[in-house]
Amino acid sequence: MTSKVALVRSDRGVSKAYAQALKLIGGIDALNVRDRSVTIKVGIYDQRNLNYPTPPVVQTVADAFTRAHQVRLVESDNHHGSALERLQVWKTLFSERVMPFNLSTDPQIREGVVCGETIQFSHVLCKPNVLVSLHAARRGTMGSIFKNLLGCIPDTRKERFHEKLGVALIDIASAVDWIDLAVIDGTYVYGSEWKLGKPLQREQRNFLLVGRDPVAVETVGSLLVGETPLTIPSLAVAKQRGLGETDINNIEVVGESLEAFIP
């Protein structure tokens, strides 16, 4: 079965673009139901680097779940601050329905195994909750959708998984029952050279990538930032395990032409 990924322009309005993307992939009616809460794992390691999803995109993704009684924007504590401190970059979005949540302090946990180590994951990452991975487009071999999941590890010693990053990220995705919806915010494409406390170089590109198969979304995303998909460790492991689609010839890119956006 061919995986479908929507590629749309966002420079004419994020809400309109995202609605178009959802329509192109067949909608999210199966996810947008009253009896399932929504967990949006937003990627923000150090807010000073600026390489995190823009507020309009985060707001639009949250607002699309019109039937969910609760939408959580989630992160975990790390060496650059508590999750709730870092999530304040989206504080204008918070409401009685959309709220920040710290994955490091949840007393309700579910155990999973990552690289042979038992990890206590927050229950909000797991079914029956809907899990959305939302991150910014980034150059380099880290990727966006699956690298975002390293922030699901509740403690601050996440760097211990860097040597086996591809395995670790796919183990995390499997432990939390997989990603239901993947979104890459391509308002800007960020450079890969990271410096402590410094904004990353960025190029305005104004696109959104949306799909139900996170592997396919990551594959298309890697091509859009000029990377070869299987140099992304998580994609190589996903291919090895038969999880999702990494062959661009088997991915139906709908909306805009992929060739028009590839650098």
Buried (B, 14 or more C-beta within 10 A) or exposed (E): EEBBBBBBBBEEEBBEBBBBBBEBBEEBEEBBBEEBBBBBBBBBBBBEBBBBBBBBBBBBBBBBBEEBEBBBBBBBBBEBBBBBBBBBBBEEBEEEBBBBBBBBEBEEBBEBEBBEEEBBBBBBBBEEBBBBBBBBBBBBBBBBBBBBBBBBBBEEEBEEBEEBBBBBBBBBBBBBBBBBBBBBBBBBBBBBEBEEEEEBBBEEBBBBBBBBBBBBBBBBBBBBBEBEBBEBBBBBBBBEEEBBBBEBEEBBBBBBEBEEBEE
